[in-house]
Amino acid sequence: MKKISIILLLLMSFNNLMAQSITVKAKVIDSQTGEALMGVNVYTADNKNNGTVTDITGNFELSNVLPEQEIVFSFLGYKTKKIKADNITKNRKIDPQARSIGKRWYYCR
């Protein structure tokens, strides 16, 4: 019985070493103006349930992420960006969409 417990403990430790999750912390800013972006959706590409939103200063913290996982940055009016978790730097810039809505007025009745 003792041998089985030791083997199971070793296997569980080995599994934890193989899949070390990290916490990603960064600030999302506009690539053109340098302004912090509040409300940007930040989530892992393979699991949208593991996600968060940037705060009023553009900061976010995303836990339980594997270094090789892609992190998705999505915000209305900006290009969606995917970056590997271990490549995310302190300030993450995202680009505005190239096209403009123009000056059209829509009226609802």
C-alpha positions as CSV (number, residue, x, y, z in Angstrom):
1,M,0.0,0.0,0.0
2,K,2.9,2.3,0.8
3,K,4.4,1.8,-2.6
4,I,1.2,2.6,-4.4
5,S,0.8,5.9,-2.4
6,I,4.4,6.9,-3.2
7,I,4.0,6.1,-6.9
8,L,0.7,8.1,-7.0
9,L,2.3,11.0,-5.3
10,L,5.2,11.0,-7.7
11,L,2.9,10.8,-10.7
12,M,0.8,13.7,-9.4
13,S,3.9,15.8,-8.8
14,F,5.2,15.0,-12.3
15,N,1.9,16.0,-13.8
16,N,2.0,19.4,-12.0
17,L,5.5,20.0,-13.3
18,M,4.4,19.4,-16.9
19,A,1.5,21.8,-16.8
20,Q,2.5,24.8,-14.8
21,S,0.0,27.6,-15.1
22,I,0.9,31.2,-14.9
23,T,-0.9,34.5,-14.1
24,V,-0.7,37.1,-16.9
25,K,-0.8,40.8,-15.8
26,A,-0.6,43.6,-18.3
27,K,-2.1,46.9,-19.4
28,V,-3.9,47.3,-22.8
29,I,-3.3,50.5,-24.6
30,D,-4.3,52.0,-28.0
31,S,-1.4,51.6,-30.4
32,Q,-1.9,55.1,-31.9
33,T,-2.8,57.3,-29.0
34,G,-1.2,55.4,-26.1
35,E,-4.3,55.7,-24.0
36,A,-5.4,53.0,-21.7
37,L,-8.4,51.0,-22.9
38,M,-11.1,50.1,-20.3
39,G,-13.5,47.2,-21.0
40,V,-11.3,45.1,-23.4
41,N,-12.2,41.4,-23.3
42,V,-9.2,39.3,-22.5
43,Y,-9.5,35.5,-22.6
44,T,-7.8,32.3,-23.6
45,A,-8.4,31.2,-27.2
46,D,-9.3,27.6,-26.3
47,N,-11.5,28.4,-23.3
48,K,-13.6,31.6,-23.4
49,N,-14.8,30.9,-19.8
50,N,-11.3,31.7,-18.6
51,G,-11.4,35.4,-19.2
52,T,-11.6,38.9,-17.8
53,V,-12.1,42.5,-18.7
54,T,-9.6,45.4,-18.4
55,D,-10.3,47.9,-15.6
56,I,-10.6,51.7,-15.8
57,T,-6.8,52.0,-16.2
58,G,-6.5,49.3,-18.8
59,N,-5.0,46.7,-16.5
60,F,-6.0,43.1,-16.3
61,E,-5.0,39.9,-14.5
62,L,-5.7,36.4,-16.0
63,S,-5.0,33.3,-13.9
64,N,-4.6,29.6,-14.7
65,V,-3.0,30.2,-18.1
66,L,-0.5,27.8,-19.7
67,P,2.5,29.7,-21.2
68,E,1.8,28.2,-24.7
69,Q,-1.9,29.2,-24.7
70,E,-3.0,32.1,-26.9
71,I,-4.6,35.1,-25.2
72,V,-7.3,36.9,-27.2
73,F,-7.8,40.7,-26.9
74,S,-11.2,41.8,-28.2
75,F,-12.7,45.3,-28.2
76,L,-15.3,47.0,-30.2
77,G,-13.7,49.2,-32.9
78,Y,-10.4,47.5,-32.6
79,K,-8.7,44.6,-34.4
80,T,-8.9,41.3,-32.4
81,K,-5.4,40.2,-31.4
82,K,-4.1,36.8,-30.4
83,I,-0.8,36.5,-28.5
84,K,0.9,33.6,-26.8
85,A,0.8,34.0,-23.0
86,D,4.5,33.9,-22.5
87,N,5.0,36.6,-25.1
88,I,2.8,39.2,-23.4
89,T,4.8,42.3,-22.2
90,K,3.8,44.8,-19.6
91,N,2.0,47.1,-22.0
92,R,0.0,45.3,-24.7
93,K,-1.0,47.5,-27.7
94,I,-4.0,46.9,-29.9
95,D,-4.8,48.6,-33.2
96,P,-8.0,50.5,-34.1
97,Q,-10.0,49.1,-37.1
98,A,-8.8,50.7,-40.4
99,R,-12.3,51.5,-41.6
100,S,-14.4,54.4,-40.3
101,I,-18.2,54.5,-39.9
102,G,-18.4,58.0,-41.4
103,K,-20.9,60.7,-40.6
104,R,-24.2,58.9,-41.0
105,W,-27.1,59.5,-38.7
106,Y,-29.6,56.8,-37.9
107,Y,-33.0,57.6,-36.5
108,C,-35.2,55.1,-34.6
109,R,-38.9,55.5,-34.6
